[in-house]
Amino acid sequence: MKGVNDIDASGLAMLERLVSNLEEKDLNVGFAVLKRPLQRSFERSLELRPCNIYEDVEKGVEAMRAECRKRDRSDVTELMASNRVAGY
């Protein structure tokens, strides 16, 4: 999310709903490269505060892979596919 400088209330509410819906489906959620104003918004949000936040994409992908392996999940392939789609 390195291109996002800040988020308004409606954007924050949408992200909170998205994260909540994904977590209900037992999917891990992580964000990488948050600028400080956006990170502060995440920290104030009860829904987004517990999300995994990584300083760079590579560290985030590795951490999510490790979490998938720990939980004995096959989502690693899906994670890598989504990573390629995002251009990383």
MODELLER restraints for C-alpha pairs under 7 A, 6 or more apart:
rsr = mdl.restraints
at = mdl.atoms
rsr.add(forms.Gaussian(group=physical.xy_distance, feature=features.Distance(at['CA:1:A'], at['CA:32:A']), mean=6.10, stdev=0.5))
rsr.add(forms.Gaussian(group=physical.xy_distance, feature=features.Distance(at['CA:1:A'], at['CA:33:A']), mean=5.61, stdev=0.5))
rsr.add(forms.Gaussian(group=physical.xy_distance, feature=features.Distance(at['CA:1:A'], at['CA:34:A']), mean=5.69, stdev=0.5))
rsr.add(forms.Gaussian(group=physical.xy_distance, feature=features.Distance(at['CA:2:A'], at['CA:33:A']), mean=5.07, stdev=0.5))
rsr.add(forms.Gaussian(group=physical.xy_distance, feature=features.Distance(at['CA:2:A'], at['CA:34:A']), mean=5.75, stdev=0.5))
rsr.add(forms.Gaussian(group=physical.xy_distance, feature=features.Distance(at['CA:2:A'], at['CA:35:A']), mean=6.50, stdev=0.5))
rsr.add(forms.Gaussian(group=physical.xy_distance, feature=features.Distance(at['CA:5:A'], at['CA:35:A']), mean=6.02, stdev=0.5))
rsr.add(forms.Gaussian(group=physical.xy_distance, feature=features.Distance(at['CA:5:A'], at['CA:37:A']), mean=6.62, stdev=0.5))
rsr.add(forms.Gaussian(group=physical.xy_distance, feature=features.Distance(at['CA:5:A'], at['CA:38:A']), mean=6.26, stdev=0.5))
rsr.add(forms.Gaussian(group=physical.xy_distance, feature=features.Distance(at['CA:6:A'], at['CA:37:A']), mean=5.63, stdev=0.5))
rsr.add(forms.Gaussian(group=physical.xy_distance, feature=features.Distance(at['CA:6:A'], at['CA:38:A']), mean=4.81, stdev=0.5))
rsr.add(forms.Gaussian(group=physical.xy_distance, feature=features.Distance(at['CA:7:A'], at['CA:38:A']), mean=6.32, stdev=0.5))
rsr.add(forms.Gaussian(group=physical.xy_distance, feature=features.Distance(at['CA:16:A'], at['CA:47:A']), mean=5.53, stdev=0.5))
rsr.add(forms.Gaussian(group=physical.xy_distance, feature=features.Distance(at['CA:16:A'], at['CA:48:A']), mean=6.21, stdev=0.5))
rsr.add(forms.Gaussian(group=physical.xy_distance, feature=features.Distance(at['CA:19:A'], at['CA:29:A']), mean=6.72, stdev=0.5))
rsr.add(forms.Gaussian(group=physical.xy_distance, feature=features.Distance(at['CA:29:A'], at['CA:51:A']), mean=6.24, stdev=0.5))
rsr.add(forms.Gaussian(group=physical.xy_distance, feature=features.Distance(at['CA:29:A'], at['CA:52:A']), mean=6.60, stdev=0.5))
rsr.add(forms.Gaussian(group=physical.xy_distance, feature=features.Distance(at['CA:30:A'], at['CA:51:A']), mean=5.86, stdev=0.5))
rsr.add(forms.Gaussian(group=physical.xy_distance, feature=features.Distance(at['CA:30:A'], at['CA:52:A']), mean=4.52, stdev=0.5))
rsr.add(forms.Gaussian(group=physical.xy_distance, feature=features.Distance(at['CA:30:A'], at['CA:53:A']), mean=5.74, stdev=0.5))
rsr.add(forms.Gaussian(group=physical.xy_distance, feature=features.Distance(at['CA:31:A'], at['CA:52:A']), mean=6.27, stdev=0.5))
rsr.add(forms.Gaussian(group=physical.xy_distance, feature=features.Distance(at['CA:31:A'], at['CA:53:A']), mean=4.88, stdev=0.5))
rsr.add(forms.Gaussian(group=physical.xy_distance, feature=features.Distance(at['CA:31:A'], at['CA:54:A']), mean=6.18, stdev=0.5))
rsr.add(forms.Gaussian(group=physical.xy_distance, feature=features.Distance(at['CA:32:A'], at['CA:53:A']), mean=5.66, stdev=0.5))
rsr.add(forms.Gaussian(group=physical.xy_distance, feature=features.Distance(at['CA:32:A'], at['CA:54:A']), mean=4.56, stdev=0.5))
rsr.add(forms.Gaussian(group=physical.xy_distance, feature=features.Distance(at['CA:32:A'], at['CA:55:A']), mean=5.70, stdev=0.5))
rsr.add(forms.Gaussian(group=physical.xy_distance, feature=features.Distance(at['CA:32:A'], at['CA:56:A']), mean=5.39, stdev=0.5))
rsr.add(forms.Gaussian(group=physical.xy_distance, feature=features.Distance(at['CA:32:A'], at['CA:57:A']), mean=5.42, stdev=0.5))
rsr.add(forms.Gaussian(group=physical.xy_distance, feature=features.Distance(at['CA:32:A'], at['CA:60:A']), mean=6.39, stdev=0.5))
rsr.add(forms.Gaussian(group=physical.xy_distance, feature=features.Distance(at['CA:33:A'], at['CA:54:A']), mean=6.34, stdev=0.5))
rsr.add(forms.Gaussian(group=physical.xy_distance, feature=features.Distance(at['CA:33:A'], at['CA:55:A']), mean=5.00, stdev=0.5))
rsr.add(forms.Gaussian(group=physical.xy_distance, feature=features.Distance(at['CA:33:A'], at['CA:56:A']), mean=5.25, stdev=0.5))
rsr.add(forms.Gaussian(group=physical.xy_distance, feature=features.Distance(at['CA:33:A'], at['CA:57:A']), mean=6.97, stdev=0.5))
rsr.add(forms.Gaussian(group=physical.xy_distance, feature=features.Distance(at['CA:42:A'], at['CA:48:A']), mean=5.21, stdev=0.5))
rsr.add(forms.Gaussian(group=physical.xy_distance, feature=features.Distance(at['CA:42:A'], at['CA:49:A']), mean=5.38, stdev=0.5))
rsr.add(forms.Gaussian(group=physical.xy_distance, feature=features.Distance(at['CA:43:A'], at['CA:49:A']), mean=4.75, stdev=0.5))
rsr.add(forms.Gaussian(group=physical.xy_distance, feature=features.Distance(at['CA:54:A'], at['CA:60:A']), mean=5.23, stdev=0.5))
rsr.add(forms.Gaussian(group=physical.xy_distance, feature=features.Distance(at['CA:65:A'], at['CA:76:A']), mean=5.65, stdev=0.5))
rsr.add(forms.Gaussian(group=physical.xy_distance, feature=features.Distance(at['CA:68:A'], at['CA:74:A']), mean=6.95, stdev=0.5))
rsr.add(forms.Gaussian(group=physical.xy_distance, feature=features.Distance(at['CA:68:A'], at['CA:75:A']), mean=6.33, stdev=0.5))
rsr.add(forms.Gaussian(group=physical.xy_distance, feature=features.Distance(at['CA:68:A'], at['CA:76:A']), mean=6.22, stdev=0.5))
